[in-house]
Amino acid sequence: MELDQVRDSNARLLATVSGLDGSELRDASPLPGWSRAHVVVHLARNADAQLRMIDAALRGESVEQYPGGEQGRAREIEQGVTADAESIVAGLASSMAALEQRWATLPEQAWELETVTLRFRRTVREGIAARWREVEIHHVDLGCGYGPAAWPVEFVGVFLERSIARLPSRLPAAQEPSLRWRLVDRDTMRSWRVDGTSVQAGAGAADAEVSGAGWQLLAWLVGRGDYGLEVVGEAEGLPDLAVYG
């Protein structure tokens, strides 16, 4: 199912990027210090990296996600944005197509092979969701009219809960550790209680409540703005979360 979702997301992304002229591609993106070209090149190199890791896993080997780690990743992006606009767009299309093709031809046993990213280990199968997340979030980061409200319901359903699970480790250091938050998804009426150390599904005593549509919650959780989330209770507003994704 996620493979089909990623293909659909890729198609929407490519339609947006293909509609940009050279000047628009060089304009600043909402991400600090990055132009739209930086976002596009990052997405291309991310697809290349996943393909490289899959091919290594098929050979029984392990390779770095980005040669040279974080610095190597940054260097690849800075080198990539020096190309002309047509080459940047074509590079994204080619990288996405190559990764889709590799997924389509993988033998069943390959899906559980392990790869190593910059931060953790994951299976080839788990890489599908990781790529889906990259494409949908960075599509928003282009600042071309595709916003979080356009995220597929299935995407929000998968990644909202995952993002909430990571929230305790991402609350700012200045956040009062004893403050208990309740997050409420008004679309599904699901709720979670979050404090500085844990997440619990369902209702429960809380000092402050944050509520809104699922996509609004997810946008805030990945550092893309709150889009009108409602906050009630003892909190003096939402804690600022660093850009994530």
Helices and strands as residue ranges (DSSP letters): H 2-18, H 22-26, H 36-58, H 69-80, H 85-105, G 108-112, E 114-116, E 121-123, H 124-141, G 148-150, H 153-165, G 167-170, E 181-185, E 190-194, E 199-201, E 208-212, H 214-221, E 230-233
